[in-house]
Amino acid sequence: MAEADDEHEDAGAPEAQVTQVAEDPWQRLWDDPDAAAAELQADPQALATFVRAMAELSREHAELTMLHEATLEHANEIEDLLAVKIDEVEALVVNLELRNGFIREVFGRYITDDVVNTLLASPAGLQLGGEKRKITILISDVRGFSSLCERLSPEQVVTILNIYLGAMAEVIERYRGSINEFIGDAILAVFGAPIAGEDHPERAVACALAMQLAMGAVNDTLREQGLPGLEMGIGVHTGEVVVGNIGSQKRAKYGVVGSHVNLTSRIESYTVGGQVLISQSSASEIGDRLRTRRSFQVLPKGAREALTIYDVVGICNVGGEDLALPDRAASKRTLAAGVPVRFTVLEGKDASGEPLPGTLLSLDDRGDAEIAAAYVPDLLANVKLSLDGLDEEHAYAKVQSGSPDHGIFSVRLAAVPPALAAALSALPWRTGA
């Protein structure tokens, strides 16, 4: 029985091996390929199972190969598409830089870089609207420019303006001011907008002084081209205004609105050539770093109370820089005998008043004249002056001082026409103090 059992056990051994091969053919083939192959050949059922497994594996391999090829092809398409998109983005960036450069180049000739950058930085910068902000306003104007234009050709007028405004724009940019407008020969600049800064009063006053100092080079350039020299007055004032984009959806500008703009214009109207006048509000912001020649009170049109303004000649420590106007000594000339003149006191721009008689007593090389008359105009009044016999040739002047008790006042002449200047030089002068 033992032998029979042994034989029975031996007969079952190959079946167990075949089953093992069928259950795990891959490991068996991997461990002993020859033995596994022999066992599969000895068992048709196991061989059939193995063939089916191989067929399934072959099918899966074919599917994976197709998937790999499809994925690779799609990846190549994605890579090509991505490369195209990258090229398109790079082209858009280049075009955007060109567009922004064009905008800065073109519009920068009309508005400042600060405003252009504000508009380009955010679409919201193009929206209409504004805000209240405390800023410092600077207004400059050429003395006697209107009468000067009457004697010059249009081409000469434009040449003068381009030389003058170009030089002034460079100075304003240096002190981080924003040119809001060119109004003929006048300049409206603001400090503290659109870019805010706490030091806007001192920058504005320093800029005004630097503009006056730059006039020497401007006049040298003008004279080299056979053109007359210019004199400029500047007014500076600090106050709260509305700043922002003003206008319509089709046309708008970055501007400033408020009574303080008008007040700055009034302050400027009191100036003579080479002078910088500033308000009490600007002076208070700067303090003892300010150097002034004098201060006086005025009552500008539309103001509710008198305003103190300061005649500024210097400022200390603006960005480590001190600025001062030169103290130019004037050579006074006194007439050997008084010369009859006629003057008209202007009401605003109106010169239709009755001419009044006076006597010219002296004149210095800055254009400061002393006149005796029965009627003495108010301080800072504007007058139109002519010599007897040269009624068609007149100069405009501003009253600098006056003594009604003595019947004498002094004026600063501006834009004296050539014929009148020649007539004044030909008068019987004597040098004196």
Secondary structure as GFF3:
##gff-version 3
##sequence-region A 1 433
A	DSSP	alpha_helix	2	23	.	.	.	ID=ss1
A	DSSP	alpha_helix	25	31	.	.	.	ID=ss2
A	DSSP	alpha_helix	33	42	.	.	.	ID=ss3
A	DSSP	alpha_helix	44	107	.	.	.	ID=ss4
A	DSSP	alpha_helix	113	121	.	.	.	ID=ss5
A	DSSP	three_ten_helix	123	126	.	.	.	ID=ss6
A	DSSP	beta_strand	129	142	.	.	.	ID=ss7
A	DSSP	alpha_helix	145	149	.	.	.	ID=ss8
A	DSSP	alpha_helix	154	174	.	.	.	ID=ss9
A	DSSP	beta_strand	178	183	.	.	.	ID=ss10
A	DSSP	beta_strand	186	191	.	.	.	ID=ss11
A	DSSP	alpha_helix	200	224	.	.	.	ID=ss12
A	DSSP	beta_strand	232	247	.	.	.	ID=ss13
A	DSSP	beta_strand	252	257	.	.	.	ID=ss14
A	DSSP	alpha_helix	259	269	.	.	.	ID=ss15
A	DSSP	beta_strand	276	279	.	.	.	ID=ss16
A	DSSP	alpha_helix	280	286	.	.	.	ID=ss17
A	DSSP	three_ten_helix	287	289	.	.	.	ID=ss18
A	DSSP	beta_strand	290	298	.	.	.	ID=ss19
A	DSSP	beta_strand	307	318	.	.	.	ID=ss20
A	DSSP	beta_strand	321	324	.	.	.	ID=ss21
A	DSSP	beta_strand	332	345	.	.	.	ID=ss22
A	DSSP	beta_strand	356	364	.	.	.	ID=ss23
A	DSSP	beta_strand	368	372	.	.	.	ID=ss24
A	DSSP	beta_strand	382	387	.	.	.	ID=ss25
A	DSSP	beta_strand	394	403	.	.	.	ID=ss26
A	DSSP	beta_strand	408	414	.	.	.	ID=ss27
A	DSSP	alpha_helix	418	425	.	.	.	ID=ss28
A	DSSP	beta_strand	429	431	.	.	.	ID=ss29
###
